[in-house]
Amino acid sequence: MDKKAKTKQYKENPPPMGVFRIKNKENGKSLVGSSVNLPAILNRTKAELKMGSHRNSILQKEWREFGSEMFEFEELEILEPSDDPAYNPAEDLHVLEALWTEKLSPFGDNGYNNPPKDTG
């Protein structure tokens, strides 16, 4: 398949975008995030953790401590793409991620996310 055909196929079948969670099955801690390409971010995160180069030092430490088999990667919510070519999903992804972090509270003893900044 040539590059033009691959580009056309990608545009016709975009990868799923949405909110994901990485959960430590040993202690229940979670990391919640979002991406315009869920399969890519989950694959990249797994690779970074395996190589010992993930930027979240606590998650990386516990990955080494508990082992990869104690972590599950899941898609929490898929954001359906818009037919509008000018649509930018960034704001919608931010809102969905905020809703999931509020619901799961993956901060401190419960997770690997940084707590939200106080805007008050």
N, C-alpha and C positions, 0 to 999 in steps of 0.2 A: 504494500500500500504506500503510495507516495505522500509527501508532506501535505499537499493540498487536500487529499482525500482524508487524511487523519484530522486535519483542522476542521473540515466539514463535519466529520463524524463526532468530534468533540463538541462542536457547537450544537449539534442536533441531540446529543446525549451527554449533557454536562454531568460531572460527578456530583454525588449528593453533598449538600452543604447543610450545616446545622451545628448542634451542640453535642459534645462528647464528654464521657467521664472515664477516668482511669481509677479503678477502685482496688485498694489493698484488701484482699479477702481475709488477711490475718487480723488486722486491727480496725477495718472499716473506714479508713481514711480515703478521701477522694480528691482528685484534681478535676475540675470542670473547665472546659474551654470550648471555643467555637472555631469554625473554619469554613471557607468556601469550598474546600475539598477534604471531606472527612477521611476517605481512604488514605490520602496522601499524608495528612497530619498524624494519623494513627500509626502509619508505617514509619514515618520519620521519628516519631516519639519512641517507638519500640527500638529503632536502630540506635538512637542517641542513648537510651538507657542501657542497651547491650554493650555499647562502646564506652560507657562510663562518662559521657559528655553532656548529659542533660543539664540545662541551666537551673533547674529546680534542685538545689543541693539536698534538701530533705528527702524528696522523692527518690533521687539517685541513691542516697545512703540506704534508704529502706529497700530499694530494689536489690542492692547488693546483699543486704542483711537477710531479707526474707526469700529472695529468689524470684525469678520471672513467673513461675507457676502460681505464685500467690497474688498476681495482679490480673484483673480483667479489664478489657477495653470495650466500651460500649457506646453506641450512638443513642443519645437520649431523645433527640428530637430532630427531625429532618425539616429543613426550610424548603418549601416548594419554589422552584424558579419562576420568575415572572416572564410573561411574554413580551414585556416592554424592554426593548434593547437598551434603553437608558437606565434601567433599574440597577441600583447599587445595593446589594444585600447587606452592606456593613452595618447600617443602623439596626436593621431587623435582627441580625445575628447578635449584636450587642445587647439588645433588649431580651432576646431569648436566653442568652448566657446569664444575664442579670437575674432573670426569673428563676433559672435553675440553681444559681448560686444562693439565692435567697431561700429556695425550697430545701436545698441539701446542706447549706451552711458548711462548706468544705474549708473551714478556717481553723487555725490552732490545732487542738487535739482531734478535730474532726477531718482535717484535710491538709492539702498542700497549696491551696490558693492563698494569696495575700488578702487580708480583710479589706472590705471596701473603705475608701477614704471618706471621712466624715465631711459631708458637704454643707453642714449646718452652721 
